[in-house]
Amino acid sequence: MKVKVNQDACIGCGACAAICDAIFQINDEGLSVALKEEVEKDLEQSVKDAADSCPTGAIEVSE
């Protein structure tokens, strides 16, 4: 599974980092970034939960 954050859509609410800090982090501009594009199997559900919680739909997940 792959993940990325659309910086144009992100508002930096931090929900994703709170749910899955192994993948998401808030950068110096106050926006979320994915620390890695490839998601390990054991983190896939947390990444999906983070994407579902994003109020702007900025997290893009692909299989």
Secondary structure, DSSP 8 states (H G I E B T S, - for coil): -EEEE-TTT-----HHHHH-TTTEEE-TTS-EEES-SB--GGGHHHHHHHHHH-TT--EEEE-
